[in-house]
Amino acid sequence: MSPGPKAASVRAALRGAAPAHVTVRDMIRRYCREHGKQLACLAPAWDCKVLSVWRVFGRSRPLLPRQVEGVITLLQLDEFDANDLRLRAAREAGWNIDPSMLLQGDV
């Protein structure tokens, strides 16, 4: 029996922020689990084979931006979760991002 279409959004509302040591791959696994999907469902979104998805999760190199966007599109993540995933992926890729610059309203 399916948990329903709003189950993922209810779980997301109850969920706190992820700790700093959690990787992007861990977050994607959690989002897939919350949406009732397996990692294999990422293959069409990433335009690759299922085995390639497993290889990506088995390696330690950073995820590509198109892979992160594919996850966001496939799982229809809200704006907060999508931006958190993008930010963590950029930091894992080696980008030096200053959080104080993200919070400023004026440019």
N, C-alpha and C positions, 0 to 999 in steps of 0.2 A: 504494500500500500504506500502510495506516495505521500510525503509529509505536507504537500500543498504548495501553491505558488508563492505564498508569503512567508514560508518558514525560514528561508535564508535571510530575509530582511529582519525578521524578528530576532534571529540568532545574532545578526550583525549589530542590532541595537543593544543587545545585552553584553556584547563582547567589549572588553577593554582594549587599550592600545597594546600592540605587540612589544615585547621587550627588545632592547637594542641588539641582543645576540641572535635574534631570529633572522634567518636568511630569506631572500626573496623566494627561493624554492620551497621553504617551509610555509611561507604565507600562501603560495599558490596551492600547495597540498591542502592546506586548511580551507581555502576558499572552495576548492573542488569538493572536498568532503561536505562542506556546508550546503552546497548546491546539489548534492547527490550525484556528482559526476566522478568519473575516473580520469586519471591522467591521460589515458588513451584518447579521450575526447578532444584533447588539445591538438591532435595531429591535423585535422582539417583546418583549424584556425592558424596553425603554423605552416601549413602547406608542406607537410612532410609525412613520413610513415610513422606508425606507432613505435617501432623500434627506435627511431630517431628521437622521439620524445623521451623515452627511457634513457637514452644516451645523454641527452641534455641534462637530465636530472641526476645522472651518475657522475657527471664531470663537475669540476670546480670553477670553470671559466665563467665569466659573467654572462647573463642572458642578453640577447640582442634586444634593442628597442622594439622591433616588430614582434618579437615573442611576447614581450610584456603587454603591448597593445592588443595582441591576439587574445591573451588571457582576459584582459579587461572587457573586450568586445564580446567574447564567448560567454563569460559568466555574468555580463551586464552589471559590473560592479558600480556602486555609487561613487560620487565624486571624491569623497574622503578616502575610501579604500583604494581607488584608482590612483590618486595622487600619492598616497603612502607607498603603494607598490612601485610607482615610478621613481620616487625619491630613493627608496632603498636600493633599487636596481642601479640607479646612477651612482650611488655611493659605493656599491659593490664593484662597479666598473672602474672605480678610481677617481671619479669626479670629486673635487673638493668643493662641497656645497656648504655655504654658510647659512644656517637656519635663520639668523637675524635678518638677512637680506630677503628671505621669503616672506617674513611677517610685515615688512614695511608696506604701507598703502600708497605712499607717494613715490613717484619715480623721477 
